[in-house]
Amino acid sequence: MAVLETDLKSEPKRPAVTAPPKASRIEKIEVSRHKLPLDPPLAAAWDSRPREAFDVTIVRVTTADGAVGIGAGTGLEGIEAYLDLFIGHDPLDLERHNAVLANIDFHGGRPWPLDVALWDLAGKIRKQPVWRLLGGGLGIVQCYASTGVLRGKKALVDAARALTGKGFPAIKIRLHRADWREDIALLEAVAIAVNGKAELLVDCNQGWRMPWDAEPCWTYHQALAAAWELKRIGVYWMEEPVHHGDVKAMAALRGATGLRIAAGEMTRGEHALRDLVDRNAVDVLQPDATLTSGVLGLKRLARRAAEKDVAFSPHTWGSGIGLLVNAHVFAGCGGGPWLEYPIDPPEWTPERRDFMLAKPVQANKDGCIELSEAPGFGIELDEERLVSCRVE
């Protein structure tokens, strides 16, 4: 059948199809390393060598139009060999970047501070804080106070009382003395002093060791004996009770005592973290976006944890940038019940922890971090301080 000329003229004109504008590409990535001297040194419970300096690596990702994303972490050894895998790419292709970083994690060191910089950049391009990009509706994060030093009885009790007075609803105490029964006696003194005003969390520091530390991690039966004592005292959770890879022992410990088990802070790889959840080994999952799987990986893990009724509470012991990043993930992905807030003066203060920032990340009188509406992670660097402590 022939088509009449009038029929052709009466057809509505279709709008011309135009390609969306191209995003500005990644033009350069800069990595700088910085060292803050510590006096007094930090005698961390998990480290047999007192730390006389605090090392931080800063990453800056710059696009062709001048937008800059900032990230930070420790190490990043060998990352320079892989930076060409990102130059020239769309900064908003976060799925692609996450996959490449996971490959680098397998072949080299932990590259996730670069992921942090890419997400900070994405937030700036989209003019949104990361916690909103992740789907969060409220930028207020409830924290627990996380101590890090093994102290004597009086000093430990005084510290716990002071932190309770600052409004923190929970306090984490470290175990790692030569005899764990001494740890238990000190913990009992803290429980009496706090008198139910804050929940007590315990980190056994048995999940991993520093490179020079040949002390074995607890066996299941050692952890079981300690767990019964912690349950008697009324501890809310028992963290890192055995080697991080001993999923079977964690699940058995949880089943035998009914005590909440927390783990995952240094576990490497998203699948290994998912395994902790799927095999009913933990009640609290504690990955860190600057150490493993990045922001997108933690978003997936938070979703998996929620499906299994496992609490999602990221590890944050590191720099103020790491604290900010994981606070955004916590707020955006529905973390709970609390986020870790590292504080243990005089060795570990917000000013030391956050020396790279223009202002330290402070918890308010209720023990909460209030995230801003600034795009990205809201990172403001203290450039003069970074110049003064830069190392080549």
Disulfide bonds with the S-S distance in Angstrom:
none
